[in-house]
Amino acid sequence: MARVQLVSRILLAATLWLCTPLAAQDLPTTGEDTAAPSERALLDRARIAMEQGQAYYIAGDYPAAAEAFLSAYAVRAFSAFLFNAGVAFERAGDGPAAIREYIRYLDAEPRAADSADVRQRIINLGGTPPPPPAGVEVEVREEPMAAAEEQSMKSLVSVETTPVGAIVTVRRAGRELGSGPAPFTMALNAGQYQVEIQHADYEAVTRPLNVSPGQIYMMIVGMGQGDFLGLLRVVSDPPGARVFIDDRAQGELGSTPFQNPVSAGAHHVWIERPGFQAIERDVEVAAGAEVELSVALERTREGVLRVTGTPRGAEVFVDEERVGTIPYEGALTAGVHQLRVEADGLKVYEEAIEIPRGQALPIAVTLRETPSRGAAWGALITAVLFAGGGTVAGLLGRSLADDLSAERAAGQLTDEDPRILRGKVLYIGADIAFGIAGVLGIMSIIYFLRDPTPDSSAEIGDARDLAFVPSVDLARGSVGGTLRWSF
Amino acid sequence: MRFHALHGFTSRATFNISAALVAVSLSACNPGVFFDLMETPIAAINATQKYRGSDFGLTIAGYDGASSGGPLVSRVVATGSPGSSLAAYDVWEDGGIADFDALWDTCDDPGDCGASQGTSLVGFARWNAQTVCAMGAAPDEARLRVICESESAVAVRIDVPGGESIGTSLAPIPFSKVGLGVAFAGAPDMGDSGLIHVVPEGAGPQPLDLSSAMLPPGAGLGRALASAELPSGMLIAATAQNRVVVAEVALDRSTTVLGCIDGTADLFGRVLALGDLDGDGSHELAMTRATNDVVIYRVSDLSGASGCAASDSSDDAAVAVTLACAGSDRVDCAGFGEDITAADLDADGNDDLIVGAPNSTVDGVREQGAALVFHGAGADMSRVHHVFTTYGDEFDRFGAALAHVRTQLETTPRDELVIGAPGAQRVFVALCTGLEGDRTDDTNRCVVRE
């Protein structure tokens, strides 16, 4: 039952659009026609010019018709427009112009099925057709061209396929008129044709095409793959791993959980997710079968350290080795590392960090200024000066005290000896100086120890999973990808 | 959080370190050392703010007695150049060293200070009902003024008619001889050859009869005067021109001339001092014969009145000791003999002789001055036993005037040296100065001021 549903979904996916002439079809146009007209827009403009030419032609205004066809050719260089212009000039009696446009037609379509007829038209007009290209035999028409056929306009058919690149073959009465990879364009005369579309991985499509003169036909074909496909499902723990199948160079086909039809047979699958070890598996998918490949991803043994913050340019050391400057990003083996960030005049930030396996550890560091020690040195120097002054005063006082004591012992000291007052002043001065020196010394110690500014700090964020962010370099035309993580 | 912890640490450290620093600095530089040093053996007396005059300390005297309230006190009276006011200061009171405050200062009444006021000074214990008195002489006015107690008002003004020059010199009479009088006063211009008076308590001066000194007219006896107590009276020495007369004065004021010493120098006998310097129980006379020439005579060697017969020194007693002041690196002895006094400074029972050398350069300071002590009863009395100096300035002239004052009045009175330094406008009292053999205590002072 499941298989029946799977095949049904696949067949429904194969869609075919066989389009009527573009005049009856509502073709989409883009808003960027003036700047860079899309193929559809160009085709639409060519269609309008061709319809005008057809209208002039029917009305008998052949010169105007010829100009309209050339205008259409200027918009979109389909050889059918040259042929139609040649017919219009011929009907207008302008043989040289007709010969010129027929020759341009043959130049554009040297292998056209009707080249013999066009050559005959040139000869009939008194011109000389160009020689056929090497290896091309020009069939000689045995019977003269009917009048209706002489006056018939060529139409244009354009075939687009999904997938692109399918081989388009146009046949008439079993005879191949032209073939090429889609998108394919071909000028046709009015009549019944068969269009065949083939692709190695898809079911061939054949559709009839009834061409009226002077029309543009757009055929868009979505090809189906039939019931020879199987379904491959890939799941991983954790999910989000990129899935590559068979050809890794073609790029990822999706991410887990992933499921996609694959052709029946053996396939090689890559499952990759940033921060995890890549896994490769071979699977066999039978036609119409559903195969699930389930894997458990194991993180890599490395992580990423990302250091941001201020100031930019601060040096980053990991395990005492300078690794860069802020902003810094680098891979490290998972585990504990010693991080140090430093800059001149700023407090060092140092911390033990643990790099997670297969994840990124974001750290925003803020280094703060080292406080000035000028006041501390000033207080210390002043304290030393006061201590020195106090010492000198103390020594002088001590010497004086000794002298006075000796004089007193000798009975020669008077109670109003001015040296006593001097000694008091010296000792009190010394004490005051020592006191001031002590206070200043303590102040200097405090100033040396005190740190009014906060320490350098950091915000260590939660470990983040890595992600692969594809990128396209338009300038270089290269395609790549970057490991990133989101915050 | 970290800072708070640090702050707590620093606060404790601050306290501990501060305490340590304070302890160390106070122990190393304790100003109390200098406050202790103020307890010096030499007290300085400055002129009072009321003092009018100059050269305070040029004339000084010490005296004591029982004040009106009964306690014993001693004082120093000092003045400057003639015409200056007198000022008295406490030395001993209430059984201890006083604070040397000024008690009084004369010249509040302009009439109290004549041109020659303060030429000489002497103190005594009582003047009638008043006690503890000082006498200042104004010889040009023939006037003596007595100021007692603590009042600056002049208690007694003694005018001596025809007594010009009385009080040119004064010498004390101890209270034990108050019956004789309170002081001797020299009047070199009175009489034919000058007179020595006794000033009785409560009365005018009475001249002494020293005619046996054989002084010629105009000799000017009384230019200098010294006195010493004898068991039966007083011993005096007085200077006349080229002669020093030594006599005993009995309590009835009768006199006996013991002898005369003659000289020719201008300064002969300018300064006299009497005392028992050698401890033999009799007195010696010390005198300045000339500049830097101080000698000592034994009174017992004087040959009675015969020594006054000749006008030269042929019949004089021999010089017992010639004082030598050879000088030293510190003191050069200039002005040696400017003043002398005899007092028992070391309280050994013998008087010591103190000689002023006010013009001495001391430790390179010109005329800072010094007072040199010659140890009484010493092995070699001529040798300088001790030198008093003070830390001073040039021209302090420490030692220009010498006197002594008694302390420990209630127990064993002892003499303290009083030294004038007129250049410094100061008087110093050397209290029990640590002389060899002195009685000292732990503070290196005999008497501790309270």
Contacts between the chains, C-beta under 8 A, distances in Angstrom:
chain1	res1	chain2	res2	distance
A	390	B	25	7.2
A	390	B	29	7.6
A	393	B	29	7.6
A	394	B	25	7.9
A	394	B	28	5.9
A	394	B	29	4.5
A	397	B	29	6.1
A	397	B	34	7.8
A	398	B	28	7.9
A	398	B	29	7.6
A	401	B	33	5.0
A	401	B	34	6.6
A	401	B	37	6.9
A	404	B	34	7.6
A	404	B	37	5.0
A	405	B	37	6.7
A	407	B	391	7.5
A	408	B	37	6.2
A	408	B	40	5.4
A	408	B	41	6.5
A	408	B	444	6.5
A	409	B	434	6.7
A	409	B	444	5.8
A	410	B	434	6.8
A	411	B	41	4.8
A	411	B	42	7.1
A	411	B	386	7.3
A	411	B	388	7.2
A	411	B	430	6.6
A	411	B	433	3.5
A	411	B	434	3.9
A	411	B	435	7.0
A	411	B	444	7.8
A	412	B	41	7.9
A	412	B	42	6.9
A	412	B	387	7.9
A	412	B	388	6.3
A	412	B	389	5.6
A	412	B	390	6.6
A	413	B	37	6.8
A	413	B	40	4.1
A	413	B	41	6.7
A	413	B	42	6.1
A	413	B	390	7.8
A	413	B	391	7.7
A	414	B	40	5.7
A	414	B	42	4.1
A	414	B	43	7.0
A	414	B	44	4.6
A	414	B	390	5.0
A	414	B	391	7.3
A	414	B	428	5.8
A	415	B	38	5.2
A	415	B	39	7.5
A	415	B	40	4.5
A	415	B	42	6.9
A	415	B	43	5.3
A	415	B	44	5.8
A	416	B	44	3.8
A	416	B	46	7.3
A	416	B	426	7.8
A	417	B	40	7.1
A	417	B	44	7.8
A	417	B	390	6.9
A	417	B	391	4.9
A	418	B	391	7.0
A	419	B	391	5.7
A	420	B	34	5.2
A	420	B	37	5.5
A	420	B	38	5.8
A	421	B	34	7.9
A	423	B	33	7.4
A	423	B	34	4.3
A	423	B	37	7.2
A	424	B	31	5.2
A	424	B	34	4.5
A	424	B	35	7.4
A	426	B	29	7.8
A	427	B	29	4.3
A	427	B	30	6.8
A	427	B	31	4.4
A	427	B	33	6.9
A	427	B	34	6.4
A	428	B	29	7.9
A	428	B	31	5.0
A	430	B	25	6.9
A	430	B	28	7.8
A	430	B	29	4.2
A	431	B	25	4.9
A	431	B	26	6.3
A	431	B	29	5.1
A	431	B	31	7.1
A	434	B	21	6.0
A	434	B	24	7.5
A	434	B	25	3.7
A	434	B	29	7.2
A	435	B	21	6.9
A	435	B	22	6.8
A	435	B	25	6.7
A	437	B	21	7.7
A	438	B	17	6.6
A	438	B	18	5.8
A	438	B	21	3.6
A	438	B	22	7.5
A	438	B	25	7.8
A	439	B	18	7.2
A	441	B	17	7.5
A	442	B	10	7.8
A	442	B	13	7.4
A	442	B	14	4.8
A	442	B	17	5.7
A	442	B	18	6.7
A	445	B	10	6.9
A	445	B	13	7.2
A	446	B	10	5.1
A	446	B	14	7.4
A	449	B	6	5.8
A	449	B	10	6.3
A	450	B	3	6.9
A	450	B	6	7.1
A	450	B	7	7.8
A	450	B	10	7.6
A	451	B	3	6.6
A	455	B	2	8.0
